[in-house]
Amino acid sequence: MQPRVTIIGLGVEDLKAATAFYKEKFGWKLTNASNENISFFQLNGVLLSLYPREKLAEDATVNPAGSGFKGFTLAYNTRTKEEVDEIFADLGNKGVKIVKQPEHVFWGGYSGYVADLDDNLWEIAHNPFLELDADGNAIE
């Protein structure tokens, strides 16, 4: 099995509202594969999909109940500390839930957290030890 991720799928309570959040707050565009049942956003080499939580749980044959910390975060890395601050200012102005304001962190970077409508956590970070290519992909 190759080390890769093709799609990150998020189960959401309200597909229409969640789709609007990513379009309006993050400024991302739906792909042509999106329809009234599922939303896809092209990231840098990976798709983010939004699908109704109940239906996603049913497909995986698991219980859809769950609350609190989900046990994972999604990360958006920037090239500078200033870019982190700019993104937080923009998202804050758009009413996005700020979970943790950006700050210098123990591992040497600068980061904070925002949440989407389903409380999926997005870390917005500058990692001075992580090089990004022109498309925002991490370079080993």
Contacts in CASP RR format, 6 or more apart in sequence:
PFRMAT RR
TARGET T0000
AUTHOR 0000-0000-0000
METHOD contacts of the structure
MODEL  1
MQPRVTIIGLGVEDLKAATAFYKEKFGWKLTNASNENISFFQLNGVLLSL
YPREKLAEDATVNPAGSGFKGFTLAYNTRTKEEVDEIFADLGNKGVKIVK
QPEHVFWGGYSGYVADLDDNLWEIAHNPFLELDADGNAIE
5 46 0 8 1.000
6 46 0 8 1.000
6 47 0 8 1.000
7 40 0 8 1.000
7 46 0 8 1.000
7 47 0 8 1.000
7 48 0 8 1.000
7 49 0 8 1.000
8 43 0 8 1.000
8 46 0 8 1.000
8 47 0 8 1.000
8 48 0 8 1.000
8 49 0 8 1.000
8 74 0 8 1.000
9 48 0 8 1.000
9 49 0 8 1.000
9 50 0 8 1.000
9 51 0 8 1.000
9 56 0 8 1.000
10 18 0 8 1.000
10 48 0 8 1.000
10 49 0 8 1.000
10 50 0 8 1.000
10 51 0 8 1.000
10 116 0 8 1.000
10 118 0 8 1.000
10 120 0 8 1.000
11 50 0 8 1.000
11 51 0 8 1.000
11 52 0 8 1.000
11 53 0 8 1.000
11 56 0 8 1.000
11 57 0 8 1.000
11 118 0 8 1.000
12 18 0 8 1.000
12 50 0 8 1.000
12 51 0 8 1.000
12 52 0 8 1.000
12 53 0 8 1.000
12 117 0 8 1.000
12 118 0 8 1.000
13 52 0 8 1.000
13 53 0 8 1.000
13 117 0 8 1.000
13 118 0 8 1.000
14 117 0 8 1.000
15 37 0 8 1.000
15 38 0 8 1.000
15 39 0 8 1.000
15 50 0 8 1.000
15 51 0 8 1.000
15 52 0 8 1.000
17 117 0 8 1.000
18 39 0 8 1.000
18 50 0 8 1.000
18 116 0 8 1.000
18 117 0 8 1.000
18 118 0 8 1.000
19 30 0 8 1.000
19 34 0 8 1.000
19 39 0 8 1.000
19 50 0 8 1.000
21 116 0 8 1.000
21 117 0 8 1.000
22 28 0 8 1.000
22 39 0 8 1.000
22 41 0 8 1.000
22 48 0 8 1.000
22 50 0 8 1.000
22 116 0 8 1.000
23 29 0 8 1.000
23 30 0 8 1.000
24 94 0 8 1.000
25 91 0 8 1.000
25 94 0 8 1.000
25 95 0 8 1.000
25 96 0 8 1.000
26 91 0 8 1.000
28 41 0 8 1.000
28 48 0 8 1.000
29 41 0 8 1.000
29 42 0 8 1.000
30 39 0 8 1.000
30 40 0 8 1.000
30 41 0 8 1.000
31 40 0 8 1.000
31 41 0 8 1.000
31 42 0 8 1.000
31 47 0 8 1.000
33 40 0 8 1.000
34 40 0 8 1.000
37 51 0 8 1.000
37 52 0 8 1.000
38 49 0 8 1.000
38 50 0 8 1.000
38 51 0 8 1.000
39 49 0 8 1.000
39 50 0 8 1.000
39 51 0 8 1.000
40 47 0 8 1.000
40 48 0 8 1.000
40 49 0 8 1.000
40 50 0 8 1.000
41 47 0 8 1.000
41 48 0 8 1.000
41 49 0 8 1.000
41 50 0 8 1.000
44 135 0 8 1.000
44 136 0 8 1.000
44 137 0 8 1.000
45 135 0 8 1.000
45 137 0 8 1.000
53 64 0 8 1.000
53 118 0 8 1.000
54 64 0 8 1.000
56 64 0 8 1.000
57 63 0 8 1.000
57 64 0 8 1.000
58 64 0 8 1.000
68 119 0 8 1.000
70 119 0 8 1.000
70 120 0 8 1.000
70 121 0 8 1.000
73 113 0 8 1.000
73 121 0 8 1.000
73 122 0 8 1.000
73 123 0 8 1.000
74 120 0 8 1.000
74 121 0 8 1.000
74 122 0 8 1.000
74 123 0 8 1.000
75 122 0 8 1.000
75 123 0 8 1.000
75 124 0 8 1.000
75 125 0 8 1.000
76 87 0 8 1.000
76 122 0 8 1.000
76 123 0 8 1.000
76 124 0 8 1.000
76 125 0 8 1.000
77 125 0 8 1.000
77 126 0 8 1.000
77 127 0 8 1.000
77 130 0 8 1.000
77 132 0 8 1.000
77 136 0 8 1.000
77 138 0 8 1.000
78 84 0 8 1.000
78 87 0 8 1.000
78 124 0 8 1.000
78 125 0 8 1.000
78 126 0 8 1.000
79 126 0 8 1.000
79 132 0 8 1.000
80 126 0 8 1.000
81 102 0 8 1.000
81 109 0 8 1.000
81 110 0 8 1.000
81 126 0 8 1.000
83 126 0 8 1.000
84 102 0 8 1.000
84 110 0 8 1.000
84 111 0 8 1.000
84 112 0 8 1.000
84 124 0 8 1.000
84 125 0 8 1.000
84 126 0 8 1.000
85 102 0 8 1.000
87 124 0 8 1.000
88 98 0 8 1.000
88 101 0 8 1.000
88 102 0 8 1.000
88 112 0 8 1.000
88 114 0 8 1.000
88 124 0 8 1.000
91 98 0 8 1.000
91 114 0 8 1.000
91 124 0 8 1.000
92 98 0 8 1.000
96 114 0 8 1.000
96 115 0 8 1.000
97 114 0 8 1.000
97 115 0 8 1.000
97 119 0 8 1.000
98 113 0 8 1.000
98 114 0 8 1.000
99 112 0 8 1.000
99 113 0 8 1.000
99 114 0 8 1.000
99 115 0 8 1.000
99 121 0 8 1.000
100 112 0 8 1.000
100 113 0 8 1.000
101 112 0 8 1.000
102 110 0 8 1.000
102 111 0 8 1.000
102 112 0 8 1.000
102 124 0 8 1.000
103 110 0 8 1.000
103 111 0 8 1.000
103 112 0 8 1.000
104 110 0 8 1.000
105 111 0 8 1.000
108 127 0 8 1.000
108 128 0 8 1.000
108 129 0 8 1.000
109 125 0 8 1.000
109 126 0 8 1.000
109 127 0 8 1.000
109 128 0 8 1.000
109 129 0 8 1.000
110 125 0 8 1.000
110 126 0 8 1.000
111 123 0 8 1.000
111 124 0 8 1.000
111 125 0 8 1.000
111 126 0 8 1.000
111 127 0 8 1.000
112 123 0 8 1.000
112 124 0 8 1.000
112 125 0 8 1.000
113 121 0 8 1.000
113 122 0 8 1.000
113 123 0 8 1.000
113 124 0 8 1.000
114 121 0 8 1.000
114 122 0 8 1.000
114 124 0 8 1.000
115 121 0 8 1.000
115 122 0 8 1.000
116 122 0 8 1.000
130 138 0 8 1.000
131 138 0 8 1.000
131 139 0 8 1.000
132 138 0 8 1.000
132 139 0 8 1.000
133 139 0 8 1.000
END
